[in-house]
């Protein structure tokens, strides 16, 4: 059996000098004996998999509300796809795969029902108390809201894991964070990977789902630079019908091309770091480097922005998606008003948080934890309006 100490030695021998090693972690908030045959980051990752919040992701919207059909991506399938791409990028760059995968698995734990529509509604409702942001909510889940251990709130994850969640939006530095998370610095290479591959995954997969749903067609996407490159790389017959197989083939190539561009540019930036700081450049050098090390070239970034504009204008603003979004916001608003008027209709576990937090924040946390189906069922039970998403 390989002990934790041996696994830590393997990390030291095989990972890049700038990678975050589990043996060098700043540790946990609450002292705990470490595992006999798992590293600290392995243990973090596995704690995420056993949370209630992670299981609920299977019933939460990505773009299409879960009642629309079983084929479309949910928040959990998106999360798993992000983790898969993250591991690939981490391995290619010599980073710590366990830490990357764990951050990827946890990055969307704070999403409420109905995706960004639910988030917008809760943010407006909580404006007087700091609003609602799913990244901050993910951090609160892992540090206080999940209750699985008798001696401490949250999951007691390592400092580097918690930092990775706080700095998930890598392009939004400096990030609001407690001082001991260095808000003025970049995250570890692993945190940067998790942030970038999230966008890579949802750009490609939201496009895939939109094509599958018929919101846009092949003629609509043919002018996109990434689509043109992917279609050429996939060597598909342009005259052939746009079947599911053809779509899958092009989307696969699109993901591969974008990931390759990310690896090439990130490798170039890491080489520049090593050239200036030496072959033993470490984690602190990654944090203090003037720019993010995990990033795209200017050309690739322009192509990414073109794809994002297309998704914003043609998919997220599609009448079908907007209709779902409006109804979802109505449902979240109705539930919030009902619970704040009559908090006794919430379960005891939610009511217990009112004194510790506030009535509004306790209600917000309760709603944010709901799946789409549970929110719909609660709305029908409490208000019986007949509204459906």
C-alpha positions, 0 to 999 in steps of 0.5 A, spaced: 500 500 500 502 506 498 502 511 504 500 518 504 507 520 505 509 516 499 504 519 495 507 526 497 514 524 495 511 522 488 508 529 487 515 532 489 518 528 484 513 528 478 509 535 478 512 541 476 516 546 481 511 551 480 505 546 481 502 546 488 504 540 492 499 537 497 505 536 503 506 544 502 499 546 503 497 551 509 493 546 512 485 546 514 482 551 519 480 546 524 486 541 526 485 533 523 489 527 523 491 526 515 489 520 512 493 514 511 493 513 504 490 519 501 493 526 500 490 532 503 487 534 496 485 527 494 481 528 501 478 535 499 476 532 492 472 526 495 469 530 501 466 534 495 463 528 492 459 526 498 456 533 499 448 534 499 450 540 495 454 536 489 448 531 489 443 536 488 447 539 482 444 533 478 437 537 478 439 544 477 439 548 470 445 549 466 441 553 460 435 549 459 430 547 465 431 540 467 423 539 466 425 541 458 428 534 457 433 529 460 438 530 454 440 537 455 446 538 460 445 539 467 449 543 472 452 536 474 454 534 467 457 541 466 461 540 472 463 533 470 465 535 464 469 541 467 473 536 471 475 532 465 478 537 461 481 540 467 485 534 469 487 533 462 490 541 462 493 539 469 497 533 467 499 536 460 502 542 464 505 538 470 500 541 475 496 537 481 491 534 478 487 532 484 487 539 486 484 542 479 479 536 479 477 538 486 476 545 485 472 544 478 467 539 482 466 544 487 466 550 483 458 550 481 456 548 488 453 555 490 448 555 483 441 556 485 435 553 481 434 555 474 441 557 473 443 564 472 435 566 472 435 564 479 441 567 481 439 574 478 433 573 482 436 572 488 441 577 487 436 582 486 432 580 492 438 580 497 441 587 494 440 590 501 444 585 504 450 584 499 446 581 494 447 573 491 453 570 487 454 563 486 461 563 487 461 566 494 455 561 495 460 556 493 465 558 498 460 559 504 457 552 502 464 549 503 466 553 509 459 553 513 453 551 510 454 543 509 454 540 516 457 533 516 462 533 522 460 534 529 466 538 531 466 544 525 462 547 520 463 546 513 468 541 510 474 543 513 478 543 506 485 545 505 487 553 504 489 552 497 482 549 495 478 554 499 482 559 495 481 556 488 474 557 490 474 564 492 478 566 485 474 562 481 473 568 476 480 569 474 479 575 470 476 579 476 482 580 480 483 583 485 478 578 488 474 580 494 477 575 499 479 575 507 486 578 507 489 571 508 487 569 501 491 574 498 486 578 494 491 582 490 495 576 488 493 571 482 491 564 484 495 557 484 496 554 477 491 549 479 486 555 481 487 558 474 486 552 470 479 550 474 477 557 472 479 557 465 476 550 463 469 552 466 469 557 461 471 553 455 466 547 457 460 551 457 462 555 451 462 549 447 457 545 451 452 551 451 453 551 443 452 544 443 445 544 447 443 550 443 444 546 436 441 540 439 435 544 441 434 547 434 435 554 437 440 555 432 442 551 426 448 550 422 447 556 418 447 560 424 454 558 426 458 557 420 461 564 420 464 563 427 471 562 427 472 556 432 466 553 428 470 553 421 476 551 424 473 545 428 469 543 421 475 543 417 479 539 423 473 534 423 473 533 415 466 533 415 462 533 408 459 540 408 454 538 403 451 532 408 445 533 412 447 536 419 446 530 423 447 528 431 453 525 429 456 530 425 454 535 430 458 531 435 464 530 431 465 538 430 464 539 437 469 534 439 474 537 435 472 544 437 473 542 444 480 539 442 482 545 438 480 550 444 484 546 449 490 545 445 490 553 444 490 554 451 496 549 452 500 552 447 499 559 450 500 557 457 506 553 456 509 559 453 507 563 459 510 558 463 517 558 459 517 565 460 516 565 468 522 559 468 526 563 464 526 569 468 525 566 475 529 560 474 528 552 473 525 552 480 520 557 480 515 556 485 508 557 487 509 564 490 512 566 483 506 563 480 501 568 484 506 574 483 507 573 476 504 580 472 499 576 468 495 570 469 499 564 466 493 560 464 490 564 458 489 564 451 493 568 445 490 574 443 487 571 437 484 565 440 481 570 446 478 574 440 475 567 437 472 566 444 469 572 445 466 572 438 463 565 440 461 568 447 457 574 443 454 569 439 451 565 445 449 571 449 445 574 443 443 568 439 442 563 445 441 566 452 437 571 449 433 566 445 425 567 446 425 560 448 430 561 453 428 568 456 421 565 457 423 560 461 428 565 465 422 570 466 418 564 469 424 562 473 425 569 476 417 569 478 418 562 481 424 564 485 421 571 487 414 568 489 418 563 494 422 568 497 416 572 499 412 566 501 418 564 506 419 571 509 412 572 510 411 565 513 418 563 515 415 557 519 413 553 513 420 552 512 424 546 515 427 547 522 434 546 519 432 552 515 429 556 520 435 555 525 439 559 521 435 565 522 438 568 528 445 566 526 444 570 519 438 574 518 431 572 515 432 574 508 439 570 508 436 564 511 431 564 506 436 565 500 440 559 502 434 555 503 432 557 496 439 557 493 439 549 495 433 547 491 433 543 485 429 545 479 424 540 480 423 541 488 422 549 487 417 548 482 413 543 487 414 548 492 411 553 488 405 549 486 404 547 493 404 554 497 401 558 491 398 553 487 398 558 481 399 553 475 405 556 473 410 552 469 417 553 467 
